[in-house]
Amino acid sequence: MIAAASAAALAASAPRQRPTLAVDATTRLLVIAPHPDDETLAAGGLMRRVRAAGGAVRVVYLTDGDAFTAGVQATEGRTDVKPSDFRDYGRERKDEARAALRTLGIHGDSLTFLGFPNEGLGRLLTRYWSERKPPYESPYTRRDRPRPSEILEPNTKFRGEDLTQELALIFASFKPTLILTPRKEDQHVDHCAAWFFTADALGDVARVDPGFHPDLATYVIHFETWPWGGAVPALSGGPSGWVRVLLTDRERQTKLDAIRKYKTQMSVMDWFLEAFARREEVFARPARPQVVLPLRTSPCDQFQSESGLDHGSVARQQPDQEQHNRDNQQHVHERANRVGAHHAEQPRDQ
């Protein structure tokens, strides 16, 4: 009995094993990035580790990051910027993303740019959801749809339903074992919205393929004083606690090299970007999401965008709740049918 008690005491005093993300050659990592650079800031070390282990990496950029007004003004060297300047800036950020991921050992065919509206994703969760209303038009680029080269499904426009549909098609074809996406508490409106679109698309695929259960983890870029002021963001780590990936010195330096490929961003906030070249990358595993879009009101509206626009101040015309619920049910069935048809004919992406 004394021996048993001693063993129990030793076990209790032993350092608690921190949860981590183990990767190997079977890992299929899919990273959701609201803007070019988010993927490297959050998971540059992890992506490099997956590739080194022989696993597959796919990065999906929801926007081209073309609406960062301060960045566009710095690039152009003037304050009177116009829509063509924002569009050019988006192309430049895409080139920077390709350069950053090459530094991490990830080739261009592993990047997917969806081209949805930077600083507009929150609006697509509610009012600009379906074709029942005209699509959202970016006040920066004056576009109401992605570039033709970025469209996966014909007739895709700046509507929330279209973004969910394109994500669902990517999930069904790539078949990730691990998905990283921003956390809904992230204090940038596009990052918050990315969580809801990811969760909605996961639900679409799971309705067609009940065996589809990838590991899901979230990351944080914008929250209070993060990435300073502590080892983890000032948030709960969720059911499993914060999941930490300790980087080697070489992985950390490679991540920093990749971050510095984002020259447009480094020119205006290098102090922020370089702070993510930390010893650890941290993630959280949320409870299994139960999200069906559109939302009647968006919790993301409380957050501001990079240009400081308060999206919560924009008036909305919302349907009554009963009609809203009926529309949701119809949207779920229509989307499940489309994802199912694509899933049946889509070969596994290598």
Secondary structure as GFF3:
##gff-version 3
##sequence-region A 1 350
A	DSSP	alpha_helix	2	13	.	.	.	ID=ss1
A	DSSP	beta_strand	28	33	.	.	.	ID=ss2
A	DSSP	alpha_helix	38	52	.	.	.	ID=ss3
A	DSSP	beta_strand	56	63	.	.	.	ID=ss4
A	DSSP	alpha_helix	69	76	.	.	.	ID=ss5
A	DSSP	alpha_helix	83	103	.	.	.	ID=ss6
A	DSSP	three_ten_helix	108	110	.	.	.	ID=ss7
A	DSSP	beta_strand	111	116	.	.	.	ID=ss8
A	DSSP	alpha_helix	121	124	.	.	.	ID=ss9
A	DSSP	three_ten_helix	148	150	.	.	.	ID=ss10
A	DSSP	alpha_helix	160	174	.	.	.	ID=ss11
A	DSSP	beta_strand	178	182	.	.	.	ID=ss12
A	DSSP	alpha_helix	189	208	.	.	.	ID=ss13
A	DSSP	beta_strand	215	219	.	.	.	ID=ss14
A	DSSP	beta_strand	242	246	.	.	.	ID=ss15
A	DSSP	alpha_helix	249	259	.	.	.	ID=ss16
A	DSSP	alpha_helix	263	274	.	.	.	ID=ss17
A	DSSP	beta_strand	280	284	.	.	.	ID=ss18
A	DSSP	three_ten_helix	299	302	.	.	.	ID=ss19
A	DSSP	three_ten_helix	311	313	.	.	.	ID=ss20
A	DSSP	alpha_helix	321	345	.	.	.	ID=ss21
###
